Amino acid sequence: MDNQVPRKFTKNPTQKNVDAIAKLEHDALGRRTLTERMGDAIAKLVCNPGFLVAHVALICGWALANLHVIPGLKVFDPFPFGILALIMSSESVFLTTFVLISQSRMARQSDRRSHLDLQVGMLSEQELTTILQMLQKLCEHVGVNVDSSKQEVQSFSEATDVNKLAIELADKLPEE
């Protein structure tokens, strides 16, 4: 008889969890549409300090060029800078759209994670309830006195009604 641990148990459980989560995230990124990929890329580009610095430099340069501050440079957008306002407002519409696309995708992904977390939590609760019931029966079978904790064990060994729990939480949590 071979006393070696089966190969599936040799990997650290934490590492298996990390690998599973990484795979889920990789798969989620792979399912993105072209628009979502573009939205993510643009959101990543504009959500950094370099983008802000570039905009400040562009606006300051535009203002300096159009306020007769730089000698010899012909004014192409006199104050109140109508062309600059048109460019900036158009850019903000597009950037807002792309950022919203990215945020919408992330919200859907977060919802899927929450549903998965809820499912795993419910399965864990069901498994623990079954284990407690089996343990209680084993104790009774071998004659171990569990009277001191019987009521507490009994309450834990009953299945949790998720709908009832959700209603109780909704009633007790503060409203936003």
Kinemage of the C-alpha trace (Angstrom):
@kinemage 1
@onewidth
@group {chain A} dominant
@subgroup {mainchain}
@vectorlist {calphas} color= white
{ca met a 1} P 0.000 0.000 0.000
{ca asp a 2} L 1.343 3.397 -1.001
{ca asn a 3} L 1.448 5.883 1.930
{ca gln a 4} L 2.016 8.952 -0.232
{ca val a 5} L -0.419 11.841 -0.082
{ca pro a 6} L -2.486 11.998 -3.274
{ca arg a 7} L -1.210 14.620 -5.706
{ca lys a 8} L -4.369 16.737 -5.449
{ca phe a 9} L -3.708 17.304 -1.718
{ca thr a 10} L -0.045 18.256 -1.977
{ca lys a 11} L -0.713 21.835 -3.058
{ca asn a 12} L -1.162 24.387 -0.277
{ca pro a 13} L -4.916 25.166 0.082
{ca thr a 14} L -4.190 28.888 0.119
{ca gln a 15} L -2.244 28.576 -3.121
{ca lys a 16} L -5.126 26.629 -4.689
{ca asn a 17} L -7.487 29.447 -3.703
{ca val a 18} L -5.145 32.081 -5.113
{ca asp a 19} L -4.885 30.096 -8.356
{ca ala a 20} L -8.672 29.719 -8.575
{ca ile a 21} L -9.248 33.445 -7.989
{ca ala a 22} L -6.559 34.367 -10.518
{ca lys a 23} L -8.212 32.080 -13.076
{ca leu a 24} L -11.626 33.657 -12.438
{ca glu a 25} L -10.173 37.148 -12.892
{ca his a 26} L -8.268 36.118 -16.027
{ca asp a 27} L -11.429 34.571 -17.489
{ca ala a 28} L -13.445 37.700 -16.662
{ca leu a 29} L -10.902 39.907 -18.416
{ca gly a 30} L -10.963 37.565 -21.419
{ca arg a 31} L -14.768 37.889 -21.729
{ca arg a 32} L -14.654 41.664 -22.178
{ca thr a 33} L -16.084 43.070 -25.402
{ca leu a 34} L -13.995 45.329 -27.648
{ca thr a 35} L -15.836 48.372 -26.273
{ca glu a 36} L -15.149 47.270 -22.695
{ca arg a 37} L -11.475 46.724 -23.519
{ca met a 38} L -11.290 50.211 -25.026
{ca gly a 39} L -13.129 51.680 -22.040
{ca asp a 40} L -10.724 49.982 -19.630
{ca ala a 41} L -7.668 51.117 -21.610
{ca ile a 42} L -8.864 54.720 -21.825
{ca ala a 43} L -9.922 54.767 -18.158
{ca lys a 44} L -6.477 53.469 -17.213
{ca leu a 45} L -4.834 56.123 -19.375
{ca val a 46} L -6.828 59.085 -18.035
{ca cys a 47} L -6.886 58.010 -14.389
{ca asn a 48} L -3.310 58.919 -13.609
{ca pro a 49} L -1.442 62.055 -12.588
{ca gly a 50} L 0.358 62.305 -15.934
{ca phe a 51} L -2.918 62.883 -17.734
{ca leu a 52} L -3.802 65.661 -15.300
{ca val a 53} L -0.389 67.295 -15.692
{ca ala a 54} L -0.689 67.105 -19.499
{ca his a 55} L -4.085 68.793 -19.368
{ca val a 56} L -2.885 71.547 -17.060
{ca ala a 57} L 0.101 72.149 -19.363
{ca leu a 58} L -2.125 72.167 -22.453
{ca ile a 59} L -4.622 74.620 -20.948
{ca cys a 60} L -1.885 76.904 -19.624
{ca gly a 61} L -0.071 76.819 -22.974
{ca trp a 62} L -3.329 77.480 -24.832
{ca ala a 63} L -4.105 80.440 -22.550
{ca leu a 64} L -0.589 81.858 -22.836
{ca ala a 65} L -0.683 81.531 -26.631
{ca asn a 66} L -4.062 83.228 -26.899
{ca leu a 67} L -3.612 86.041 -24.364
{ca his a 68} L -0.781 87.769 -26.277
{ca val a 69} L 1.722 86.637 -23.628
{ca ile a 70} L 4.053 84.953 -26.125
{ca pro a 71} L 5.418 87.600 -28.514
{ca gly a 72} L 5.247 86.822 -32.227
{ca leu a 73} L 2.583 84.124 -31.827
{ca lys a 74} L -0.683 84.770 -33.662
{ca val a 75} L -3.818 84.402 -31.546
{ca phe a 76} L -5.963 81.541 -32.905
{ca asp a 77} L -8.588 81.302 -30.135
{ca pro a 78} L -9.150 84.661 -28.434
{ca phe a 79} L -10.572 84.933 -24.940
{ca pro a 80} L -12.983 83.330 -23.783
{ca phe a 81} L -11.335 80.439 -25.683
{ca gly a 82} L -14.358 79.035 -27.540
{ca ile a 83} L -12.349 76.398 -29.415
{ca leu a 84} L -10.703 75.192 -26.206
{ca ala a 85} L -14.097 74.993 -24.506
{ca leu a 86} L -15.492 72.975 -27.419
{ca ile a 87} L -12.521 70.575 -27.348
{ca met a 88} L -12.633 70.162 -23.569
{ca ser a 89} L -16.392 69.584 -23.425
{ca ser a 90} L -16.243 67.069 -26.295
{ca glu a 91} L -13.369 65.286 -24.610
{ca ser a 92} L -15.224 65.165 -21.304
{ca val a 93} L -18.273 63.567 -22.944
{ca phe a 94} L -16.141 60.825 -24.510
{ca leu a 95} L -14.026 60.259 -21.410
{ca thr a 96} L -17.110 60.085 -19.198
{ca thr a 97} L -18.668 57.526 -21.536
{ca phe a 98} L -15.566 55.322 -21.530
{ca val a 99} L -15.140 55.552 -17.774
{ca leu a 100} L -18.817 54.651 -17.285
{ca ile a 101} L -18.424 51.651 -19.611
{ca ser a 102} L -15.458 50.506 -17.533
{ca gln a 103} L -17.282 51.075 -14.238
{ca ser a 104} L -20.363 49.244 -15.498
{ca arg a 105} L -18.256 46.206 -16.414
{ca met a 106} L -16.555 46.283 -13.016
{ca ala a 107} L -19.923 46.548 -11.256
{ca arg a 108} L -21.232 43.493 -13.150
{ca gln a 109} L -18.059 41.608 -12.239
{ca ser a 110} L -18.458 42.660 -8.604
{ca asp a 111} L -22.058 41.433 -8.635
{ca arg a 112} L -20.906 38.054 -9.982
{ca arg a 113} L -18.294 37.851 -7.221
{ca ser a 114} L -20.922 38.694 -4.606
{ca his a 115} L -23.240 36.006 -5.927
{ca leu a 116} L -20.394 33.492 -5.913
{ca asp a 117} L -19.465 34.520 -2.369
{ca leu a 118} L -23.078 34.139 -1.259
{ca gln a 119} L -23.287 30.705 -2.889
{ca val a 120} L -20.059 29.536 -1.230
{ca gly a 121} L -21.230 30.924 2.124
{ca met a 122} L -24.562 29.148 1.825
{ca leu a 123} L -22.858 25.873 0.880
{ca ser a 124} L -20.494 26.245 3.834
{ca glu a 125} L -23.414 26.863 6.169
{ca gln a 126} L -25.197 23.765 4.845
{ca glu a 127} L -22.052 21.673 5.200
{ca leu a 128} L -21.451 22.888 8.754
{ca thr a 129} L -25.081 22.225 9.684
{ca thr a 130} L -24.745 18.656 8.392
{ca ile a 131} L -21.466 18.170 10.254
{ca leu a 132} L -22.999 19.470 13.505
{ca gln a 133} L -25.967 17.139 13.116
{ca met a 134} L -23.669 14.175 12.472
{ca leu a 135} L -21.416 15.120 15.397
{ca gln a 136} L -24.421 15.439 17.708
{ca lys a 137} L -25.620 11.979 16.663
{ca leu a 138} L -22.119 10.544 17.182
{ca cys a 139} L -21.940 12.034 20.676
{ca glu a 140} L -25.328 10.598 21.531
{ca his a 141} L -24.316 7.210 20.110
{ca val a 142} L -21.112 6.943 22.166
{ca gly a 143} L -22.755 8.328 25.280
{ca val a 144} L -21.011 11.699 25.523
{ca asn a 145} L -23.067 14.107 27.620
{ca val a 146} L -23.695 17.256 25.587
{ca asp a 147} L -26.551 18.624 27.691
{ca ser a 148} L -24.609 21.779 28.630
{ca ser a 149} L -24.348 22.887 24.998
{ca lys a 150} L -27.272 20.976 23.519
{ca gln a 151} L -29.516 24.039 23.050
{ca glu a 152} L -26.771 26.047 21.344
{ca val a 153} L -25.742 23.100 19.152
{ca gln a 154} L -29.396 22.483 18.311
{ca ser a 155} L -29.865 26.076 17.119
{ca phe a 156} L -26.738 25.858 14.961
{ca ser a 157} L -27.664 22.478 13.543
{ca glu a 158} L -30.877 23.863 12.057
{ca ala a 159} L -30.719 25.123 8.461
{ca thr a 160} L -30.504 28.892 8.105
{ca asp a 161} L -33.393 30.531 6.247
{ca val a 162} L -31.536 33.008 4.024
{ca asn a 163} L -34.689 34.950 3.100
{ca lys a 164} L -35.652 35.390 6.751
{ca leu a 165} L -32.095 36.478 7.569
{ca ala a 166} L -32.100 39.020 4.704
{ca ile a 167} L -35.398 40.495 5.926
{ca glu a 168} L -34.100 40.758 9.500
{ca leu a 169} L -30.934 42.494 8.292
{ca ala a 170} L -32.936 44.922 6.148
{ca asp a 171} L -35.106 45.777 9.145
{ca lys a 172} L -32.164 46.373 11.495
{ca leu a 173} L -29.570 48.046 9.263
{ca pro a 174} L -29.672 51.832 9.032
{ca glu a 175} L -31.032 53.333 5.823
{ca glu a 176} L -28.673 55.283 3.630
